[in-house]
Amino acid sequence: MQQHSGNGDRFAVVKSSGEDGVEGSLGGDPQRVGWFRFYFDDDRWEWSPQVEKMHGYQPGAVAPSTQMVLAHKHPDDYRHIADTLELIRQSRQPFSSRHRIIDVQGRVHHVVVVGDLLREVDGTVTGTHGYYVDVTPSEQERQDEVTAAVTVIAEARADIERTKGMLMLVYGMDEASAFDLLRSRSQETNVKLRLLAAQVATDFIALTVSEQLPPRPGYDKLLMTAHLRVHADRESGDGTVEQPSQDTG
């Protein structure tokens, strides 16, 4: 896995004094992010309408399978993804990747997959789940809309903007895709976007303690569990952002 060098303080926290309504004001296309689940033992997939559309299908038109998932991989990425899926099934690891898919219309999509383990109540690992993020370069009009919206809420965006930058650095995605991913986590976990962004920023800073970024699975785990630490903070009544424990970091 590729790692990036840089200054150890590049993830310095900036506190936000903005309103919570900022989450609806930064733009971004919800069709660029969708969820998936892959169950190891019965080789079964589930995915959201957004992921179906990334592959060129209408929602509900097909039942995904490993064969179908692999059939859509770009020829240059096929073997790597096939080997990765076999490895994670055997070793019970989350699916995490950046690769290309080809939809049924023949269009190439660049996607980032952010995953975590799927567990039963007793902790037994049954599969992997997470998000597909379509990071295919967007049109200039969309970039202009994002820029204009960000300008309007400049004073309220500090935590979100900083966390977006971290996601861009760690996952190699553009600004709009980073926001789409962060917003999807906020909506699914029912945590305010600004609070979630602040927790993710704190977690990433705690993990990044050397000149090189740690392996990506560490960041995946923190991103997928940040809401738990926000909820714990709420229950304790503490106004500070919680540091990740050894189990989550």
N, C-alpha and C positions, 0 to 999 in steps of 0.2 A: 504494500500500500504506500502510495506516495505521501511524503510528509513535507511540510513547508517550514522553512527557517524564517526567523524574524525576531524582533525585540520582545523580551519577556513581558513588557508592559503594554503590548499592543491591544490588550483587552481591558484596559482600564475602565472602571464603572463610571457612568455618568448618570446621576439621579434625575428623574423627570418630575416636573411640577405640573404637567399637563393634565387635562381632563381625561377620564376613562373613555369618552366617546371617540377618541382617536382611532380605535380599531376599525371604525367604519369609514375612515376618511383617506386611507392611503392608497386606494385603488387595488388592482390585482384581479386576476380572472380565476374564479373558483374551479373552472373546468381544467385548470393546469395541475391540480392536486387531487388525488383520489386514494382510497385505502385498499389494502389487499390483506388476505389471510391465506396461508399455506399450511395445511395439516400434514405432518410428516408420515404418519403410519398408513393412512389410506390415500396418500398422494392427491389430496383434494385442494382445490383452489376456490376462493371466493374473492370477488373484487367489486368495486363500486361502479356506478354508471360512468363516472369520470374516467376511470381506467379503461372501461370498455370503449369509450369514445377515443381515447388515445390510440387504441388498437384499430379504430375504424368501424366499430360495431355500434348499433343502436342499443340502448339499455335493455337488458333482458333478452337479447337476440341469441346469445350463445352461453354455454356453460363452460367456463375456462377449465383447462387441464394443463398438465405439465407439457404435453406434446404441443398444445396450441400456444402456450406461453413461449416455448422455444422456437416454434415456427415463425414467430414474429421478430426474433432477434436478428439484428444485422449480421450478415455472413461473417464479418470480421470479428464480431463479438460472440457468435454462437457458441463456440467451443468453451470459451471462458465461463459463460453463464451456465452451460450444461454441466461443466465440472463443478461450478460453485453450488448449484442446486443439489447435486449428488453429495457433495461434501457436507452441506448443512443438514441434510437428512440423516447422514450417518453419524455426525458429531453433535447434532442438536444445537446448531448455531443460528443466529438471526440472518436473514437475507439483507445484505447491504451492498450496493453496487452503483456504478455509473456506467451506462451503456446506451446503445441505440436500438430502437425498435422500428419496424417497418409496418405501417398500418395496411389495411386491406386495399386502400387506394394507392399504395405504393409510396406514400410519403414517409420520410425519415423523421423520427422524433428522438431527440436526445433526452434521456430520463435519468434522474437520480432516485435510487431506492433507499429509503431510510427505514430500517427494521429493528424490531425487538423480539424477544421470545414470547410465545403464546403459552400460557400455563393454565392448568386446572386449579381449582381452589386449593388442593393439597400441595401445589407447587410443581406437579409433574409437567414437564415440557411436552407439549403436543404439537407445536408448530412455530411459525414465525408470522408476525403481522407488522404492518406499518403503512408507508405511503409511497406511491409513485409521484414524482414531481416532474412535469414536462418542462425542461429548461431549454427547449428549442428557441433560438433567437426570435424575439417578438418584433412586431412591426413598429416603425418609428412613431406612429400616432399613439400607440399604447405607452411608449416610453415618455412621450410628451405629457400625457395625462397624469402619469405617476409623478413626474417632476412638478407639475403644477399643483397637484394635491399636497405633495410633501411641503412645498413652499408655504402654503396656507397654514399648515399646522406645525410649523417649525419649532415653536416654543414648547410643544407638548410631546414631541416625538423622541426625546433623547434615548430612553431605554430601548425603544423599538428599533430605532435607527442603528444603535450600537450593536444590538443582537443580530439584526439583519446583516451587518458587516461581518460579524463572526460566522454566521451561516454561509455567507458568500465565500469567505476564506477557507473554511473547513471543507465545504462540499463542492466548491468550484461552480456555484450557480450565480445567476444574475440577481439584481436587486429585487425585481418583481417576483421571481420564483422563491426567494428567501422569505419575502413577506407572505406569499401564498401558503408556504409550509407552516410558518409561525401562526398564521391566522387559523389554519385548519386544526392545529393542535389546541388553540384557544377555544374554538367552537366545540370540538369533540369533548374536551375535558371540562367545559363550562367554567373556565377561568378567564378573567379579564386579560385582554391581550397585553396591556402594559405590565400587569403583575407577572404574567408568564414570561414576558421578555426579560424583565429584571431578574427573575430566578434563573433563566437559562444563561444570562450573562454572568451571573455570580458563579454558577456551576462550571461554566467553561473556563472562567478565570482560575478557579481553584484547581482545575485539571491541568491547565497549561502552566507548568512551572519551570520549563526548560526552554532552550533556544529552538528546539524542534517540537512540532505538534505531536501529541501522542497518537497512536493508531485510531482510526475512525470509529471502531465499535465503542470506544469509551464515550465519544461525543454522542453517538446514537443513543446509548443508554441514558445519558443525562437528558437529552432532548425529549425522549419518550416518557420520562418519569418526573420531569420538573414540576408538573401539576401537583404531584403528591406532596412535595415540599411546600408548595404554596398553600395547599389545604392544611397541612400541619401547622404552618405559620398562623393561619386564620384561627384554628382551634385553640392555639396557645394564647392568642390575643397579643402576640409579639409583633411589633411593627417592622422588625428587621427581616431581611431576606435570609432564608435558611441556607446554611452550607450543606452540600451533599455529604452523606455518610459514606463509609467505605463500601457498603453494599450497593449504593447507587452510583458511586463515582468510579 
